[in-house]
Amino acid sequence: MVRLLVGVWRLEQIRDRMSDGRVEDHPDLGSDVDGLLVYTESGYVSVQFMRRGRKPWKREDEPTDAERARCARGYGAYAGRFTVDAKAGIVRHEVQTALIPNRVGVTLTRAFSIEGDRLTLLPPPFRRNGIEVRRSLVWRRVG
């Protein structure tokens, strides 16, 4: 089962399904997302995703604090090791480096399914403004 995940995947969409029935795009990334998810044979995972069309910095070598914050709001990334529980349909990402400092040293658990060249990852439900949210990330295999 691990071999099914190995390779490069490109992000197609992130959707949040609310317990009240609404479906929304990721609040920071919107509907026009891009990203790469890489699983290696040696057990490493690396993921980066972003909102397309982010405004460039005026000076790449001297961004303002506001420019940095704005860009970080539309970006996510982490990397580390991964393990798969094929029977449960679960992949665990053991985070070693991350844009969000709180994630370093944390294991992120994702239910997964593969249909053809599409991989869907489902993090555990969480709450936003008192409403349960079920997020899905859909990736398409590259190459």
Rosetta blueprint (number, residue, H / E / L):
1 M L
2 V H
3 R H
4 L H
5 L H
6 V L
7 G E
8 V E
9 W E
10 R E
11 L E
12 E E
13 Q E
14 I E
15 R E
16 D E
17 R E
18 M E
19 S L
20 D L
21 G L
22 R L
23 V E
24 E E
25 D E
26 H E
27 P L
28 D L
29 L L
30 G E
31 S L
32 D L
33 V E
34 D E
35 G E
36 L E
37 L E
38 V E
39 Y E
40 T L
41 E L
42 S L
43 G L
44 Y E
45 V E
46 S E
47 V E
48 Q E
49 F E
50 M E
51 R E
52 R L
53 G L
54 R L
55 K L
56 P L
57 W L
58 K L
59 R L
60 E L
61 D L
62 E L
63 P L
64 T L
65 D H
66 A H
67 E H
68 R H
69 A H
70 R H
71 C H
72 A H
73 R H
74 G L
75 Y E
76 G E
77 A E
78 Y E
79 A E
80 G E
81 R E
82 F E
83 T E
84 V E
85 D E
86 A L
87 K L
88 A L
89 G L
90 I E
91 V E
92 R E
93 H E
94 E E
95 V E
96 Q E
97 T E
98 A E
99 L L
100 I L
101 P H
102 N H
103 R H
104 V L
105 G L
106 V L
107 T E
108 L E
109 T E
110 R E
111 A E
112 F E
113 S E
114 I E
115 E E
116 G L
117 D L
118 R E
119 L E
120 T E
121 L E
122 L E
123 P L
124 P L
125 P L
126 F E
127 R E
128 R E
129 N L
130 G L
131 I E
132 E E
133 V E
134 R E
135 R E
136 S E
137 L E
138 V E
139 W E
140 R E
141 R E
142 V L
143 G L
